[in-house]
Amino acid sequence: MLSKRGRPRLRHFLYLITMCMVMTNPEVRALHHYNVEEKKLKKMKSIMKLCGKVARMLVGLAKSSEAYDSSKVFPQAA
């Protein structure tokens, strides 16, 4: 979950990245659908939860300097 602390512009860009990923990436779309339909989260709460996941994913990719691989990031979808 993403808190209201930290840099507002960074949070805004994370939100935009997450929204774009929900629209284009099938794994993230499936996670969002699972959060909304199965876990009964509201849509915005699911998006905020995914923002945290995307932020952790970006930090991990930057630290390891590896390319994005959906099977490593979303192993349950593979």
Distance bins in CASP14 RR format, pairs under 12 A and 6 or more apart:
PFRMAT RR
TARGET T0000
AUTHOR 0000-0000-0000
RMODE 2
METHOD distances of the structure
MODEL  1
1 11 0 0 0 0 0 1 0 0 0 0 0
1 35 0 0 0 0 0 1 0 0 0 0 0
1 41 0 0 0 0 0 1 0 0 0 0 0
1 44 0 0 0 0 0 1 0 0 0 0 0
1 45 0 0 0 0 1 0 0 0 0 0 0
1 46 0 0 0 0 0 1 0 0 0 0 0
1 47 0 0 0 0 0 1 0 0 0 0 0
1 48 1 0 1 0 0 0 0 0 0 0 0
1 49 1 0 1 0 0 0 0 0 0 0 0
1 50 0 0 0 0 1 0 0 0 0 0 0
1 51 0 0 0 0 1 0 0 0 0 0 0
1 52 1 0 0 1 0 0 0 0 0 0 0
1 53 0 0 0 0 1 0 0 0 0 0 0
1 55 0 0 0 0 0 1 0 0 0 0 0
1 56 0 0 0 0 0 1 0 0 0 0 0
2 8 0 0 0 0 0 1 0 0 0 0 0
2 10 0 0 0 0 0 1 0 0 0 0 0
2 11 1 0 0 1 0 0 0 0 0 0 0
2 12 0 0 0 0 0 1 0 0 0 0 0
2 13 0 0 0 0 0 1 0 0 0 0 0
2 14 1 0 0 1 0 0 0 0 0 0 0
2 15 0 0 0 0 1 0 0 0 0 0 0
2 17 0 0 0 0 0 1 0 0 0 0 0
2 18 0 0 0 0 1 0 0 0 0 0 0
2 44 0 0 0 0 0 1 0 0 0 0 0
2 45 0 0 0 0 0 1 0 0 0 0 0
2 46 0 0 0 0 0 1 0 0 0 0 0
2 47 0 0 0 0 1 0 0 0 0 0 0
2 48 1 0 1 0 0 0 0 0 0 0 0
2 49 0 0 0 0 1 0 0 0 0 0 0
2 50 0 0 0 0 1 0 0 0 0 0 0
2 51 1 0 1 0 0 0 0 0 0 0 0
2 52 1 0 1 0 0 0 0 0 0 0 0
2 53 0 0 0 0 1 0 0 0 0 0 0
2 54 0 0 0 0 1 0 0 0 0 0 0
2 55 1 0 0 1 0 0 0 0 0 0 0
2 56 0 0 0 0 0 1 0 0 0 0 0
3 11 0 0 0 0 1 0 0 0 0 0 0
3 14 0 0 0 0 0 1 0 0 0 0 0
3 48 0 0 0 0 1 0 0 0 0 0 0
3 49 0 0 0 0 0 1 0 0 0 0 0
3 51 0 0 0 0 0 1 0 0 0 0 0
3 52 0 0 0 0 1 0 0 0 0 0 0
3 55 0 0 0 0 0 1 0 0 0 0 0
4 11 1 0 0 1 0 0 0 0 0 0 0
4 12 0 0 0 0 0 1 0 0 0 0 0
4 48 0 0 0 0 0 1 0 0 0 0 0
4 51 0 0 0 0 0 1 0 0 0 0 0
5 11 0 0 0 0 1 0 0 0 0 0 0
6 12 0 0 0 0 0 1 0 0 0 0 0
6 14 0 0 0 0 0 1 0 0 0 0 0
6 55 0 0 0 0 0 1 0 0 0 0 0
7 13 0 0 0 0 1 0 0 0 0 0 0
7 14 0 0 0 0 1 0 0 0 0 0 0
7 55 0 0 0 0 0 1 0 0 0 0 0
8 14 0 0 0 0 0 1 0 0 0 0 0
8 15 0 0 0 0 0 1 0 0 0 0 0
9 15 0 0 0 0 0 1 0 0 0 0 0
9 16 0 0 0 0 0 1 0 0 0 0 0
10 16 0 0 0 0 0 1 0 0 0 0 0
10 17 0 0 0 0 0 1 0 0 0 0 0
10 51 0 0 0 0 0 1 0 0 0 0 0
10 52 0 0 0 0 0 1 0 0 0 0 0
10 54 0 0 0 0 0 1 0 0 0 0 0
10 55 0 0 0 0 1 0 0 0 0 0 0
10 58 0 0 0 0 0 1 0 0 0 0 0
10 59 0 0 0 0 0 1 0 0 0 0 0
11 17 0 0 0 0 0 1 0 0 0 0 0
11 18 0 0 0 0 0 1 0 0 0 0 0
11 47 0 0 0 0 0 1 0 0 0 0 0
11 48 0 0 0 0 1 0 0 0 0 0 0
11 51 1 0 0 1 0 0 0 0 0 0 0
11 52 0 0 0 0 1 0 0 0 0 0 0
11 54 0 0 0 0 0 1 0 0 0 0 0
11 55 0 0 0 0 1 0 0 0 0 0 0
12 18 0 0 0 0 0 1 0 0 0 0 0
12 19 0 0 0 0 0 1 0 0 0 0 0
12 51 0 0 0 0 0 1 0 0 0 0 0
13 19 0 0 0 0 0 1 0 0 0 0 0
13 20 0 0 0 0 0 1 0 0 0 0 0
13 51 0 0 0 0 0 1 0 0 0 0 0
13 54 0 0 0 0 0 1 0 0 0 0 0
13 55 0 0 0 0 0 1 0 0 0 0 0
13 58 0 0 0 0 0 1 0 0 0 0 0
14 20 0 0 0 0 0 1 0 0 0 0 0
14 21 0 0 0 0 0 1 0 0 0 0 0
14 47 0 0 0 0 0 1 0 0 0 0 0
14 48 0 0 0 0 1 0 0 0 0 0 0
14 49 0 0 0 0 0 1 0 0 0 0 0
14 50 0 0 0 0 1 0 0 0 0 0 0
14 51 1 0 1 0 0 0 0 0 0 0 0
14 52 1 0 0 1 0 0 0 0 0 0 0
14 53 0 0 0 0 0 1 0 0 0 0 0
14 54 1 0 0 1 0 0 0 0 0 0 0
14 55 1 0 1 0 0 0 0 0 0 0 0
14 56 0 0 0 0 0 1 0 0 0 0 0
14 57 0 0 0 0 0 1 0 0 0 0 0
14 58 0 0 0 0 1 0 0 0 0 0 0
14 59 0 0 0 0 0 1 0 0 0 0 0
15 21 0 0 0 0 0 1 0 0 0 0 0
15 22 0 0 0 0 0 1 0 0 0 0 0
15 44 0 0 0 0 1 0 0 0 0 0 0
15 47 1 0 0 1 0 0 0 0 0 0 0
15 48 0 0 0 0 1 0 0 0 0 0 0
15 49 0 0 0 0 0 1 0 0 0 0 0
15 50 0 0 0 0 1 0 0 0 0 0 0
15 51 1 0 1 0 0 0 0 0 0 0 0
15 52 0 0 0 0 0 1 0 0 0 0 0
15 54 0 0 0 0 1 0 0 0 0 0 0
15 55 0 0 0 0 0 1 0 0 0 0 0
16 22 0 0 0 0 0 1 0 0 0 0 0
16 23 0 0 0 0 0 1 0 0 0 0 0
16 47 0 0 0 0 0 1 0 0 0 0 0
16 51 0 0 0 0 1 0 0 0 0 0 0
16 54 0 0 0 0 0 1 0 0 0 0 0
17 23 0 0 0 0 0 1 0 0 0 0 0
17 24 0 0 0 0 0 1 0 0 0 0 0
17 25 0 0 0 0 0 1 0 0 0 0 0
17 28 0 0 0 0 0 1 0 0 0 0 0
17 47 0 0 0 0 0 1 0 0 0 0 0
17 50 0 0 0 0 1 0 0 0 0 0 0
17 51 0 0 0 0 1 0 0 0 0 0 0
17 52 0 0 0 0 0 1 0 0 0 0 0
17 53 0 0 0 0 0 1 0 0 0 0 0
17 54 1 0 1 0 0 0 0 0 0 0 0
17 55 0 0 0 0 1 0 0 0 0 0 0
17 57 0 0 0 0 0 1 0 0 0 0 0
17 58 0 0 0 0 1 0 0 0 0 0 0
18 24 0 0 0 0 0 1 0 0 0 0 0
18 25 0 0 0 0 1 0 0 0 0 0 0
18 28 1 0 0 1 0 0 0 0 0 0 0
18 29 0 0 0 0 0 1 0 0 0 0 0
18 31 0 0 0 0 0 1 0 0 0 0 0
18 32 0 0 0 0 1 0 0 0 0 0 0
18 43 0 0 0 0 0 1 0 0 0 0 0
18 44 0 0 0 0 0 1 0 0 0 0 0
18 46 0 0 0 0 1 0 0 0 0 0 0
18 47 1 0 1 0 0 0 0 0 0 0 0
18 48 0 0 0 0 1 0 0 0 0 0 0
18 49 0 0 0 0 1 0 0 0 0 0 0
18 50 1 0 1 0 0 0 0 0 0 0 0
18 51 1 0 1 0 0 0 0 0 0 0 0
18 52 0 0 0 0 1 0 0 0 0 0 0
18 53 0 0 0 0 1 0 0 0 0 0 0
18 54 1 0 1 0 0 0 0 0 0 0 0
18 55 0 0 0 0 1 0 0 0 0 0 0
18 56 0 0 0 0 0 1 0 0 0 0 0
18 57 0 0 0 0 0 1 0 0 0 0 0
18 58 0 0 0 0 0 1 0 0 0 0 0
19 25 0 0 0 0 0 1 0 0 0 0 0
19 28 0 0 0 0 1 0 0 0 0 0 0
19 29 0 0 0 0 0 1 0 0 0 0 0
19 32 0 0 0 0 1 0 0 0 0 0 0
19 43 0 0 0 0 0 1 0 0 0 0 0
19 44 0 0 0 0 0 1 0 0 0 0 0
19 46 0 0 0 0 0 1 0 0 0 0 0
19 47 1 0 0 1 0 0 0 0 0 0 0
19 48 0 0 0 0 0 1 0 0 0 0 0
19 50 0 0 0 0 1 0 0 0 0 0 0
19 51 0 0 0 0 1 0 0 0 0 0 0
19 54 0 0 0 0 0 1 0 0 0 0 0
20 28 0 0 0 0 1 0 0 0 0 0 0
20 29 0 0 0 0 0 1 0 0 0 0 0
20 47 0 0 0 0 0 1 0 0 0 0 0
20 50 0 0 0 0 0 1 0 0 0 0 0
20 51 0 0 0 0 0 1 0 0 0 0 0
20 54 0 0 0 0 1 0 0 0 0 0 0
21 27 0 0 0 0 1 0 0 0 0 0 0
21 28 1 0 1 0 0 0 0 0 0 0 0
21 29 0 0 0 0 1 0 0 0 0 0 0
21 30 0 0 0 0 0 1 0 0 0 0 0
21 31 0 0 0 0 1 0 0 0 0 0 0
21 32 0 0 0 0 1 0 0 0 0 0 0
21 47 0 0 0 0 0 1 0 0 0 0 0
21 50 1 0 0 1 0 0 0 0 0 0 0
21 51 0 0 0 0 1 0 0 0 0 0 0
21 52 0 0 0 0 0 1 0 0 0 0 0
21 53 0 0 0 0 1 0 0 0 0 0 0
21 54 1 0 0 1 0 0 0 0 0 0 0
21 55 0 0 0 0 0 1 0 0 0 0 0
21 57 0 0 0 0 1 0 0 0 0 0 0
21 58 0 0 0 0 0 1 0 0 0 0 0
21 68 0 0 0 0 0 1 0 0 0 0 0
21 70 0 0 0 0 0 1 0 0 0 0 0
21 73 0 0 0 0 0 1 0 0 0 0 0
21 74 0 0 0 0 0 1 0 0 0 0 0
22 28 1 0 1 0 0 0 0 0 0 0 0
22 29 1 0 1 0 0 0 0 0 0 0 0
22 30 0 0 0 0 1 0 0 0 0 0 0
22 31 0 0 0 0 1 0 0 0 0 0 0
22 32 1 0 1 0 0 0 0 0 0 0 0
22 33 0 0 0 0 1 0 0 0 0 0 0
22 35 0 0 0 0 0 1 0 0 0 0 0
22 36 0 0 0 0 0 1 0 0 0 0 0
22 43 0 0 0 0 1 0 0 0 0 0 0
22 44 0 0 0 0 0 1 0 0 0 0 0
22 46 0 0 0 0 1 0 0 0 0 0 0
22 47 1 0 0 1 0 0 0 0 0 0 0
22 48 0 0 0 0 0 1 0 0 0 0 0
22 49 0 0 0 0 0 1 0 0 0 0 0
22 50 1 0 0 1 0 0 0 0 0 0 0
22 51 0 0 0 0 0 1 0 0 0 0 0
22 53 0 0 0 0 0 1 0 0 0 0 0
22 54 0 0 0 0 1 0 0 0 0 0 0
23 29 1 0 0 1 0 0 0 0 0 0 0
23 32 0 0 0 0 1 0 0 0 0 0 0
23 47 0 0 0 0 0 1 0 0 0 0 0
23 50 0 0 0 0 0 1 0 0 0 0 0
24 32 0 0 0 0 0 1 0 0 0 0 0
25 31 0 0 0 0 1 0 0 0 0 0 0
25 32 0 0 0 0 1 0 0 0 0 0 0
25 50 0 0 0 0 0 1 0 0 0 0 0
25 53 0 0 0 0 0 1 0 0 0 0 0
25 54 0 0 0 0 1 0 0 0 0 0 0
25 57 0 0 0 0 0 1 0 0 0 0 0
25 68 0 0 0 0 1 0 0 0 0 0 0
25 70 1 0 0 1 0 0 0 0 0 0 0
25 73 0 0 0 0 1 0 0 0 0 0 0
25 74 0 0 0 0 1 0 0 0 0 0 0
25 77 0 0 0 0 1 0 0 0 0 0 0
26 32 0 0 0 0 0 1 0 0 0 0 0
26 33 0 0 0 0 0 1 0 0 0 0 0
26 70 0 0 0 0 1 0 0 0 0 0 0
26 74 0 0 0 0 1 0 0 0 0 0 0
26 77 1 0 0 1 0 0 0 0 0 0 0
26 78 0 0 0 0 0 1 0 0 0 0 0
27 33 0 0 0 0 0 1 0 0 0 0 0
27 34 0 0 0 0 0 1 0 0 0 0 0
27 50 0 0 0 0 0 1 0 0 0 0 0
27 53 0 0 0 0 0 1 0 0 0 0 0
27 54 0 0 0 0 0 1 0 0 0 0 0
27 57 0 0 0 0 0 1 0 0 0 0 0
27 68 0 0 0 0 0 1 0 0 0 0 0
27 69 0 0 0 0 0 1 0 0 0 0 0
27 70 1 0 1 0 0 0 0 0 0 0 0
27 71 0 0 0 0 1 0 0 0 0 0 0
27 72 0 0 0 0 0 1 0 0 0 0 0
27 73 1 0 0 1 0 0 0 0 0 0 0
27 74 1 0 1 0 0 0 0 0 0 0 0
27 75 0 0 0 0 1 0 0 0 0 0 0
27 76 0 0 0 0 1 0 0 0 0 0 0
27 77 1 0 1 0 0 0 0 0 0 0 0
27 78 0 0 0 0 1 0 0 0 0 0 0
28 34 0 0 0 0 0 1 0 0 0 0 0
28 35 0 0 0 0 0 1 0 0 0 0 0
28 46 0 0 0 0 0 1 0 0 0 0 0
28 47 0 0 0 0 0 1 0 0 0 0 0
28 49 0 0 0 0 0 1 0 0 0 0 0
28 50 1 0 0 1 0 0 0 0 0 0 0
28 51 0 0 0 0 0 1 0 0 0 0 0
28 52 0 0 0 0 0 1 0 0 0 0 0
28 53 0 0 0 0 1 0 0 0 0 0 0
28 54 1 0 0 1 0 0 0 0 0 0 0
28 57 0 0 0 0 1 0 0 0 0 0 0
28 68 0 0 0 0 0 1 0 0 0 0 0
28 70 0 0 0 0 1 0 0 0 0 0 0
28 73 0 0 0 0 1 0 0 0 0 0 0
28 74 1 0 0 1 0 0 0 0 0 0 0
28 77 0 0 0 0 1 0 0 0 0 0 0
29 35 0 0 0 0 0 1 0 0 0 0 0
29 36 0 0 0 0 0 1 0 0 0 0 0
29 37 0 0 0 0 0 1 0 0 0 0 0
29 46 0 0 0 0 0 1 0 0 0 0 0
29 47 0 0 0 0 0 1 0 0 0 0 0
29 50 0 0 0 0 1 0 0 0 0 0 0
29 70 0 0 0 0 0 1 0 0 0 0 0
29 74 0 0 0 0 0 1 0 0 0 0 0
29 77 0 0 0 0 1 0 0 0 0 0 0
30 36 0 0 0 0 0 1 0 0 0 0 0
30 37 0 0 0 0 0 1 0 0 0 0 0
30 38 0 0 0 0 0 1 0 0 0 0 0
30 46 0 0 0 0 0 1 0 0 0 0 0
30 50 0 0 0 0 0 1 0 0 0 0 0
30 70 0 0 0 0 0 1 0 0 0 0 0
30 74 0 0 0 0 1 0 0 0 0 0 0
30 76 0 0 0 0 1 0 0 0 0 0 0
30 77 1 0 1 0 0 0 0 0 0 0 0
30 78 0 0 0 0 0 1 0 0 0 0 0
31 37 0 0 0 0 0 1 0 0 0 0 0
31 38 0 0 0 0 0 1 0 0 0 0 0
31 39 0 0 0 0 0 1 0 0 0 0 0
31 41 0 0 0 0 0 1 0 0 0 0 0
31 46 0 0 0 0 1 0 0 0 0 0 0
31 47 0 0 0 0 0 1 0 0 0 0 0
31 49 0 0 0 0 1 0 0 0 0 0 0
31 50 1 0 0 1 0 0 0 0 0 0 0
31 51 0 0 0 0 0 1 0 0 0 0 0
31 52 0 0 0 0 0 1 0 0 0 0 0
31 53 1 0 0 1 0 0 0 0 0 0 0
31 54 0 0 0 0 0 1 0 0 0 0 0
31 57 0 0 0 0 0 1 0 0 0 0 0
31 70 0 0 0 0 0 1 0 0 0 0 0
31 73 0 0 0 0 0 1 0 0 0 0 0
31 74 1 0 0 1 0 0 0 0 0 0 0
31 75 0 0 0 0 0 1 0 0 0 0 0
31 76 0 0 0 0 1 0 0 0 0 0 0
31 77 1 0 0 1 0 0 0 0 0 0 0
32 38 0 0 0 0 0 1 0 0 0 0 0
32 39 0 0 0 0 0 1 0 0 0 0 0
32 41 0 0 0 0 1 0 0 0 0 0 0
32 42 0 0 0 0 0 1 0 0 0 0 0
32 43 1 0 0 1 0 0 0 0 0 0 0
32 44 0 0 0 0 0 1 0 0 0 0 0
32 45 0 0 0 0 0 1 0 0 0 0 0
32 46 1 0 1 0 0 0 0 0 0 0 0
32 47 1 0 0 1 0 0 0 0 0 0 0
32 48 0 0 0 0 0 1 0 0 0 0 0
32 49 0 0 0 0 1 0 0 0 0 0 0
32 50 1 0 0 1 0 0 0 0 0 0 0
32 51 0 0 0 0 0 1 0 0 0 0 0
32 53 0 0 0 0 0 1 0 0 0 0 0
32 54 0 0 0 0 0 1 0 0 0 0 0
32 74 0 0 0 0 0 1 0 0 0 0 0
32 77 0 0 0 0 0 1 0 0 0 0 0
33 39 0 0 0 0 0 1 0 0 0 0 0
33 41 0 0 0 0 0 1 0 0 0 0 0
33 43 0 0 0 0 0 1 0 0 0 0 0
33 46 0 0 0 0 1 0 0 0 0 0 0
33 50 0 0 0 0 0 1 0 0 0 0 0
33 77 0 0 0 0 0 1 0 0 0 0 0
34 40 0 0 0 0 0 1 0 0 0 0 0
34 41 0 0 0 0 1 0 0 0 0 0 0
34 46 0 0 0 0 1 0 0 0 0 0 0
34 49 0 0 0 0 0 1 0 0 0 0 0
34 50 0 0 0 0 0 1 0 0 0 0 0
34 74 0 0 0 0 0 1 0 0 0 0 0
34 76 0 0 0 0 1 0 0 0 0 0 0
34 77 0 0 0 0 1 0 0 0 0 0 0
35 41 1 0 1 0 0 0 0 0 0 0 0
35 42 0 0 0 0 1 0 0 0 0 0 0
35 43 0 0 0 0 1 0 0 0 0 0 0
35 44 0 0 0 0 0 1 0 0 0 0 0
35 45 1 0 0 1 0 0 0 0 0 0 0
35 46 1 1 0 0 0 0 0 0 0 0 0
35 47 0 0 0 0 1 0 0 0 0 0 0
35 48 0 0 0 0 0 1 0 0 0 0 0
35 49 1 0 0 1 0 0 0 0 0 0 0
35 50 1 0 0 1 0 0 0 0 0 0 0
35 53 0 0 0 0 0 1 0 0 0 0 0
36 42 1 0 0 1 0 0 0 0 0 0 0
36 43 1 0 1 0 0 0 0 0 0 0 0
36 44 0 0 0 0 0 1 0 0 0 0 0
36 45 0 0 0 0 1 0 0 0 0 0 0
36 46 1 0 1 0 0 0 0 0 0 0 0
36 47 0 0 0 0 1 0 0 0 0 0 0
36 49 0 0 0 0 0 1 0 0 0 0 0
36 50 0 0 0 0 0 1 0 0 0 0 0
37 43 0 0 0 0 0 1 0 0 0 0 0
37 46 0 0 0 0 1 0 0 0 0 0 0
38 46 0 0 0 0 0 1 0 0 0 0 0
39 45 0 0 0 0 1 0 0 0 0 0 0
39 46 1 0 0 1 0 0 0 0 0 0 0
39 49 0 0 0 0 1 0 0 0 0 0 0
40 46 0 0 0 0 1 0 0 0 0 0 0
41 47 0 0 0 0 1 0 0 0 0 0 0
41 48 0 0 0 0 1 0 0 0 0 0 0
41 49 1 0 0 1 0 0 0 0 0 0 0
41 50 0 0 0 0 0 1 0 0 0 0 0
42 48 0 0 0 0 1 0 0 0 0 0 0
42 49 0 0 0 0 0 1 0 0 0 0 0
43 49 0 0 0 0 0 1 0 0 0 0 0
43 50 0 0 0 0 0 1 0 0 0 0 0
44 50 0 0 0 0 0 1 0 0 0 0 0
44 51 0 0 0 0 0 1 0 0 0 0 0
45 51 0 0 0 0 0 1 0 0 0 0 0
45 52 0 0 0 0 0 1 0 0 0 0 0
46 52 0 0 0 0 0 1 0 0 0 0 0
46 53 0 0 0 0 0 1 0 0 0 0 0
47 53 0 0 0 0 0 1 0 0 0 0 0
47 54 0 0 0 0 0 1 0 0 0 0 0
48 54 0 0 0 0 0 1 0 0 0 0 0
48 55 0 0 0 0 0 1 0 0 0 0 0
49 55 0 0 0 0 0 1 0 0 0 0 0
49 56 0 0 0 0 0 1 0 0 0 0 0
50 56 0 0 0 0 0 1 0 0 0 0 0
50 57 0 0 0 0 1 0 0 0 0 0 0
50 73 0 0 0 0 0 1 0 0 0 0 0
50 74 0 0 0 0 0 1 0 0 0 0 0
51 57 0 0 0 0 0 1 0 0 0 0 0
51 58 0 0 0 0 0 1 0 0 0 0 0
52 58 0 0 0 0 1 0 0 0 0 0 0
52 59 0 0 0 0 1 0 0 0 0 0 0
53 59 0 0 0 0 0 1 0 0 0 0 0
53 60 0 0 0 0 0 1 0 0 0 0 0
53 73 0 0 0 0 1 0 0 0 0 0 0
53 74 0 0 0 0 1 0 0 0 0 0 0
54 60 0 0 0 0 0 1 0 0 0 0 0
54 61 0 0 0 0 0 1 0 0 0 0 0
54 68 0 0 0 0 0 1 0 0 0 0 0
54 73 0 0 0 0 1 0 0 0 0 0 0
54 74 0 0 0 0 0 1 0 0 0 0 0
55 61 0 0 0 0 0 1 0 0 0 0 0
55 62 0 0 0 0 0 1 0 0 0 0 0
56 62 0 0 0 0 0 1 0 0 0 0 0
56 63 0 0 0 0 0 1 0 0 0 0 0
56 73 0 0 0 0 1 0 0 0 0 0 0
57 63 0 0 0 0 0 1 0 0 0 0 0
57 64 0 0 0 0 0 1 0 0 0 0 0
57 66 0 0 0 0 0 1 0 0 0 0 0
57 68 0 0 0 0 1 0 0 0 0 0 0
57 69 0 0 0 0 0 1 0 0 0 0 0
57 70 0 0 0 0 0 1 0 0 0 0 0
57 72 0 0 0 0 1 0 0 0 0 0 0
57 73 1 0 1 0 0 0 0 0 0 0 0
57 74 0 0 0 0 1 0 0 0 0 0 0
58 64 0 0 0 0 0 1 0 0 0 0 0
58 66 0 0 0 0 0 1 0 0 0 0 0
58 68 0 0 0 0 1 0 0 0 0 0 0
58 73 0 0 0 0 0 1 0 0 0 0 0
59 65 0 0 0 0 0 1 0 0 0 0 0
60 66 0 0 0 0 1 0 0 0 0 0 0
60 68 0 0 0 0 0 1 0 0 0 0 0
60 69 0 0 0 0 0 1 0 0 0 0 0
60 72 0 0 0 0 0 1 0 0 0 0 0
60 73 0 0 0 0 1 0 0 0 0 0 0
61 67 1 0 0 1 0 0 0 0 0 0 0
61 68 1 0 0 1 0 0 0 0 0 0 0
61 69 0 0 0 0 1 0 0 0 0 0 0
61 70 0 0 0 0 0 1 0 0 0 0 0
61 72 0 0 0 0 1 0 0 0 0 0 0
61 73 0 0 0 0 1 0 0 0 0 0 0
62 68 0 0 0 0 0 1 0 0 0 0 0
64 72 0 0 0 0 1 0 0 0 0 0 0
64 73 0 0 0 0 0 1 0 0 0 0 0
66 72 0 0 0 0 1 0 0 0 0 0 0
66 73 0 0 0 0 0 1 0 0 0 0 0
67 73 0 0 0 0 0 1 0 0 0 0 0
68 74 0 0 0 0 0 1 0 0 0 0 0
69 75 0 0 0 0 0 1 0 0 0 0 0
69 77 0 0 0 0 0 1 0 0 0 0 0
69 78 0 0 0 0 1 0 0 0 0 0 0
70 76 0 0 0 0 0 1 0 0 0 0 0
70 77 1 0 0 1 0 0 0 0 0 0 0
70 78 1 0 0 1 0 0 0 0 0 0 0
71 77 0 0 0 0 1 0 0 0 0 0 0
71 78 1 0 1 0 0 0 0 0 0 0 0
72 78 0 0 0 0 1 0 0 0 0 0 0
END
